Amino acid sequence: MLTPDLLLKALVDETRLRCLLLVLAEQELCVCEFGHALALVQPKISKHLALLRTSHVLQDRKEGQWVYYRLHPALPAWAMEVMQAIASGAEGLSPYREDLSRLQTMDNRPNVCQVGCKSRVNGAV
C-alpha cells in the first residue's frame, strides 16, 4: 500500500522523478525508452524502475522482449494529485524538457506508430 512517506521516498531521487514525469507525459514506456530519454544505461534505469514498482507507484507488464511501465492502477487520488502538481511545476524546466525532447526523437520506439503519430499500436495510450 502506498503511503505518503513511501511516495516521497520514491520520488526523492532525480532519476526516479524523471522516470515518473515521463510516464505521466506518455502513459506507458518501455525500459529502452527510459534509457534513451534519460541518456542512462539500462541497469541503472531498471534499478530505479524496480523501486518505483515495489513502492506501488508504477506497474509493469511484459510483452515479448519489452517490459513496459505505467502508473499503478490502484494509486490513491491524493498520490495522483501530488504527482500531477509535481509535473505541473516541472513543465518546461530542464532536465525534464530535454528528457521529453530526446524521447520524441527516438527512432524505432516499440509500439509507437512510426509515421509521425504518437498513438500506441496496441491501443494503450
Residue pairs with C-beta under 8 A, 6 or more apart in sequence:
1 56
2 55
2 56
2 57
2 72
2 75
2 76
2 79
4 78
6 55
6 56
7 55
7 57
7 79
7 82
9 55
10 16
10 51
10 52
10 55
10 57
11 17
11 20
11 57
11 83
11 86
13 48
15 38
15 40
15 44
15 45
15 48
16 48
16 51
16 52
17 86
18 37
18 38
18 95
18 96
18 99
19 34
19 38
19 45
19 48
19 49
19 52
19 58
19 69
20 52
20 57
20 58
20 83
20 86
21 86
21 87
21 90
21 96
21 99
22 29
22 33
22 34
22 37
22 38
22 99
22 100
22 103
23 29
23 58
23 69
23 70
23 71
24 71
24 83
24 84
24 87
25 87
25 100
26 33
26 103
27 70
27 71
27 124
27 125
28 68
28 69
28 70
28 120
28 124
29 37
29 68
29 69
29 70
29 103
30 66
30 67
30 68
30 69
30 110
30 111
31 42
31 45
31 46
31 49
31 66
31 67
31 69
32 42
32 66
32 110
33 103
33 106
33 109
33 110
34 40
34 45
34 49
34 69
35 41
35 42
35 45
36 102
36 103
36 106
37 99
37 100
37 102
37 103
37 106
38 45
38 99
38 102
39 102
49 58
49 60
49 69
52 58
52 69
53 59
53 60
53 69
56 72
56 74
56 75
57 71
57 72
57 75
57 79
58 69
58 70
58 71
58 72
59 69
59 70
59 71
59 72
59 73
60 67
60 68
60 69
61 67
61 68
61 70
62 68
63 111
63 122
66 110
66 111
68 111
68 124
70 124
71 80
71 83
90 96
103 109
108 114
111 120
111 121
111 122
111 124
112 118
112 119
112 120
112 121
113 119
113 120
113 121
119 125
